[in-house]
């Protein structure tokens, strides 16, 4: 009986080890590439702060609102440094979340940390891929401080419906995005306001919203990463300047 129990325990341990190794392999994040690492360096008027939970990018000038970004699934926060650096250079304070297990679904309320740290500032929130869906869920429950939502190769689900909330919304999608399910993307439109701004980045794909190399299932882009970052940043800046009201009726600004 003792020998049988010992073998059973050994078998259980082996199964658990295999399961753990499989989970670790499956949850391996895409590492930021060299362009992202370079963009993480301060200088040229940009300050980069790593708090452990967040990456913060600030320029010499501070414009309203602040920008919060939730990363895509299994993508590290540093991978969005080129985009964040461009927005910071235009005067916007940008915060990129570090998510547990690199999955935004693991901490939808992560943005609370930033809102508490800057109690007198309004914010837009958005995200890439899965991060966009989770950002929408957050926005739907924090209308007192969130004044806009943006999607990068992403779409909301029912829990993140923004349909009748009065928030300006920007949706950017690469024309060669091979990761986004187009049918689900179209279904997701029912959860967005009728005046949502939809923009296609011609030649752009899914991975080049960040800076982490090729992604499984994606199509090769027909433009460079730099071109996609520039077009994305330009669209966000225009939206922030023309569509987003950083001074809602009940102002939270200094």
C-alpha positions as CSV (number, residue, x, y, z in Angstrom):
1,X,0.0,0.0,0.0
2,X,2.9,2.4,0.9
3,X,4.7,1.6,-2.3
4,X,1.5,2.3,-4.3
5,X,0.9,5.6,-2.6
6,X,4.5,6.6,-3.2
7,X,4.2,5.9,-6.9
8,X,0.9,7.8,-7.0
9,X,2.5,10.8,-5.4
10,X,5.4,10.7,-7.8
11,X,3.0,10.5,-10.7
12,X,1.1,13.5,-9.4
13,X,4.3,15.5,-8.9
14,X,5.3,14.7,-12.5
15,X,1.9,15.8,-13.9
16,X,2.1,19.1,-11.9
17,X,5.6,19.8,-13.1
18,X,4.6,19.2,-16.8
19,X,1.5,21.4,-16.3
20,X,3.7,24.1,-14.7
21,X,6.2,24.0,-17.5
22,X,3.5,24.1,-20.1
23,X,1.9,27.1,-18.5
24,X,5.3,28.9,-18.3
25,X,6.0,28.2,-21.9
26,X,2.5,29.3,-23.0
27,X,2.7,32.5,-21.0
28,X,6.1,33.5,-22.3
29,X,5.8,37.3,-23.1
30,X,7.1,38.8,-26.4
31,X,10.3,40.6,-25.4
32,X,10.7,44.3,-26.4
33,X,13.0,44.8,-29.3
34,X,16.0,47.1,-29.6
35,X,13.9,50.1,-30.8
36,X,11.8,49.8,-27.6
37,X,14.8,49.6,-25.4
38,X,16.3,52.7,-27.1
39,X,13.0,54.6,-26.6
40,X,13.1,53.7,-22.9
41,X,16.2,55.9,-22.4
42,X,15.5,59.4,-21.1
43,X,16.9,62.5,-22.8
44,X,15.9,64.9,-25.5
45,X,13.4,66.5,-23.2
46,X,11.7,63.2,-22.3
47,X,11.8,61.7,-18.8
48,X,11.1,58.0,-18.4
49,X,10.2,56.7,-15.0
50,X,9.8,53.0,-14.1
51,X,7.8,52.5,-10.9
52,X,7.7,48.8,-11.2
53,X,3.9,48.8,-11.8
54,X,4.0,51.5,-14.4
55,X,6.2,53.2,-17.0
56,X,5.7,56.9,-17.2
57,X,6.8,59.2,-20.0
58,X,6.8,63.0,-19.6
59,X,7.9,65.8,-21.8
60,X,8.8,69.3,-20.7
61,X,5.3,70.6,-21.3
62,X,2.2,69.0,-19.8
63,X,-1.0,68.9,-21.8
64,X,-4.4,67.6,-20.8
65,X,-5.6,64.9,-20.6
66,X,-3.1,62.2,-19.5
67,X,-2.9,59.0,-21.4
68,X,-3.1,55.5,-19.9
69,X,-2.3,52.4,-22.0
70,X,-3.0,48.8,-21.3
71,X,-0.7,46.4,-23.2
72,X,-1.8,43.5,-25.3
73,X,-1.7,39.9,-24.0
74,X,1.8,38.6,-23.3
75,X,3.4,41.9,-24.4
76,X,5.6,43.8,-22.0
77,X,5.0,47.4,-21.2
78,X,8.4,48.5,-22.6
79,X,7.2,47.4,-26.1
80,X,5.1,50.5,-26.3
81,X,7.9,52.9,-25.4
82,X,8.3,54.3,-29.0
83,X,4.6,55.3,-29.2
84,X,4.6,56.7,-25.6
85,X,7.8,58.7,-26.3
86,X,6.2,60.3,-29.3
87,X,3.1,61.3,-27.3
88,X,5.2,62.6,-24.4
89,X,7.2,64.7,-26.9
90,X,3.9,66.4,-27.8
91,X,3.3,67.2,-24.1
92,X,1.1,64.4,-23.0
93,X,1.9,62.5,-19.8
94,X,1.7,58.8,-20.7
95,X,1.4,55.8,-18.4
96,X,1.9,52.2,-19.6
97,X,0.7,49.5,-17.2
98,X,2.8,46.5,-16.2
99,X,0.2,43.7,-15.8
100,X,0.5,40.6,-13.7
101,X,1.5,37.7,-16.0
102,X,1.5,40.3,-18.8
103,X,-2.3,39.9,-19.1
104,X,-4.6,43.0,-18.8
105,X,-7.5,40.7,-17.8
106,X,-5.6,39.9,-14.6
107,X,-6.0,43.5,-13.2
108,X,-8.6,45.5,-15.1
109,X,-8.5,48.1,-12.2
110,X,-4.8,48.8,-12.6
111,X,-5.4,52.4,-13.7
112,X,-6.7,53.2,-10.2
113,X,-3.1,53.6,-9.2
114,X,-2.5,56.4,-11.7
115,X,-5.8,58.1,-10.9
116,X,-4.9,58.1,-7.2
117,X,-1.5,59.5,-7.9
118,X,-2.9,62.3,-10.0
119,X,-6.2,63.2,-8.3
120,X,-6.7,66.5,-10.2
121,X,-6.0,65.3,-13.7
122,X,-8.4,63.7,-16.3
123,X,-7.3,60.8,-18.5
124,X,-8.1,58.9,-21.6
125,X,-7.5,55.2,-21.5
126,X,-6.9,52.7,-24.2
127,X,-5.1,49.6,-25.1
128,X,-3.7,47.2,-27.7
129,X,-5.5,44.0,-28.5
130,X,-6.8,42.4,-25.2
131,X,-5.6,45.6,-23.4
132,X,-8.1,47.6,-25.4
133,X,-11.1,45.4,-24.3
134,X,-10.0,45.7,-20.6
135,X,-9.4,49.5,-20.9
136,X,-13.0,49.8,-22.2
137,X,-14.3,47.9,-19.2
138,X,-12.3,50.2,-16.9
139,X,-13.6,53.3,-18.6
140,X,-17.2,52.2,-18.4
141,X,-17.0,52.1,-14.6
142,X,-14.9,55.3,-14.1
143,X,-16.7,58.1,-16.0
144,X,-15.8,60.6,-13.3
145,X,-12.1,60.7,-14.5
146,X,-12.0,59.1,-17.9
147,X,-12.8,61.4,-20.8
148,X,-12.0,59.2,-23.8
149,X,-11.2,55.7,-24.9
150,X,-8.9,54.5,-27.8
151,X,-8.4,51.1,-29.3
152,X,-5.3,49.8,-31.1
153,X,-6.1,46.6,-33.0
154,X,-8.8,46.0,-30.4
155,X,-12.6,46.1,-29.8
156,X,-14.8,46.1,-26.7
157,X,-17.0,43.4,-25.3
158,X,-20.4,43.7,-23.6
159,X,-18.8,44.3,-20.2
160,X,-17.0,47.3,-21.7
161,X,-19.9,48.8,-23.6
162,X,-19.3,52.5,-24.3
163,X,-22.4,52.8,-26.4
164,X,-24.4,55.5,-24.5
165,X,-21.8,56.9,-22.1
166,X,-21.0,60.1,-24.1
167,X,-17.2,59.4,-24.4
168,X,-15.3,60.1,-27.5
169,X,-13.8,56.9,-29.0
170,X,-11.0,56.3,-31.5
171,X,-10.4,52.9,-33.1
172,X,-7.2,52.3,-35.1
173,X,-6.7,49.0,-37.1
174,X,-3.9,48.0,-39.4
175,X,-5.1,47.0,-42.8
176,X,-2.8,43.9,-42.6
177,X,-3.8,43.0,-39.0
178,X,-3.8,39.2,-39.0
179,X,-4.6,38.8,-35.3
180,X,-7.8,40.7,-34.8
181,X,-10.9,38.5,-35.6
182,X,-12.7,40.7,-38.2
183,X,-16.1,39.3,-37.4
184,X,-15.7,39.9,-33.7
185,X,-14.4,43.4,-34.5
186,X,-17.6,44.2,-36.4
187,X,-19.7,42.7,-33.6
188,X,-17.8,44.9,-31.1
189,X,-19.1,48.0,-32.9
190,X,-22.5,47.6,-31.3
191,X,-20.8,48.5,-28.0
192,X,-19.4,51.7,-29.3
193,X,-20.9,55.2,-29.9
194,X,-22.3,56.0,-33.3
195,X,-19.8,58.8,-33.7
196,X,-16.8,56.6,-33.0
197,X,-13.8,57.5,-35.2
198,X,-12.6,54.5,-37.2
199,X,-9.2,54.8,-38.9
200,X,-7.3,52.3,-40.9
201,X,-3.5,52.4,-41.0
202,X,-2.8,51.2,-44.6
203,X,0.0,48.6,-44.6
204,X,0.1,48.4,-40.8
205,X,-0.3,45.1,-38.9
206,X,-1.1,44.1,-35.4
207,X,2.4,43.8,-33.8
208,X,3.7,47.2,-35.0
209,X,1.5,49.1,-32.6
210,X,4.2,48.0,-30.3
211,X,7.8,47.2,-30.7
212,X,8.4,43.5,-30.1
213,X,8.9,41.9,-33.5
214,X,6.6,39.5,-35.3
215,X,3.6,38.0,-33.6
216,X,2.1,34.6,-34.2
217,X,-0.8,34.7,-36.6
218,X,-0.1,38.2,-37.8
219,X,0.5,39.3,-41.4
220,X,3.7,41.0,-42.5
221,X,3.3,44.7,-42.5
222,X,3.8,46.7,-45.7
223,X,5.1,49.7,-43.8
224,X,8.0,50.0,-41.3
225,X,7.4,50.0,-37.6
226,X,8.5,53.6,-37.5
227,X,5.9,54.6,-40.0
228,X,3.1,52.8,-38.1
229,X,4.2,54.4,-34.8
230,X,4.2,57.8,-36.5
231,X,0.8,57.4,-38.0
232,X,-0.6,56.0,-34.7
233,X,0.8,58.9,-32.7
234,X,-0.5,61.4,-35.2
235,X,-4.0,60.0,-35.1
236,X,-4.0,60.0,-31.3
237,X,-2.7,63.6,-31.1
238,X,-5.4,64.8,-33.6
239,X,-8.1,63.0,-31.7
240,X,-6.9,64.3,-28.3
241,X,-6.8,67.9,-29.6
242,X,-10.0,67.9,-31.6
243,X,-12.4,65.3,-30.1
244,X,-11.5,64.9,-26.4
245,X,-12.7,67.5,-23.9
246,X,-10.2,67.4,-21.0
247,X,-12.3,69.8,-19.0
248,X,-15.6,68.0,-18.3
249,X,-18.5,69.8,-16.6
250,X,-17.2,68.9,-13.2
251,X,-13.5,69.6,-13.6
252,X,-10.9,67.5,-11.9
253,X,-8.0,69.5,-13.1
254,X,-5.7,71.6,-11.1
